[in-house]
Amino acid sequence: MFLVELPDEKERRTIFEIHLGKRGKLKSDVNVIKLLKETDGYSGADIEAVVKETVKAAFISEDKSVTTEKLLETIKNTKSISVTLKDDIENLKKEYEKYNFKKANTPSK
């Protein structure tokens, strides 16, 4: 058994780049660094949902652009898994620590 932690800053950056890129929205008007500061505790699925919601809102608006500000607004209105399942996550972490399970992102020796 192993524990998959929530993504760190580097991993969240990659997740944003993947989801924005596959929708053709990874452009100069999106500052991914600003997004990272506001998404600590977000899972990959949370980040994908933020991108999808922002792209959908842009699609139905007159201004079709996806910008840092629009993504930040969506983030502000989104509750991450680390908030909605905070107690469950803490309990799981305690159990994993109790049994000294390996974290999934820990390199093997």
Secondary structure, DSSP 8 states (H G I E B T S, - for coil): -EE-----HHHHHHHHHHHHHTTT--STT--HHHHHHT-TT--HHHHHHHHHHHHHHHHHSSS----HHHHHHHHHT---HHHHTHHHHHHHHHHHHHTT-EETTS---
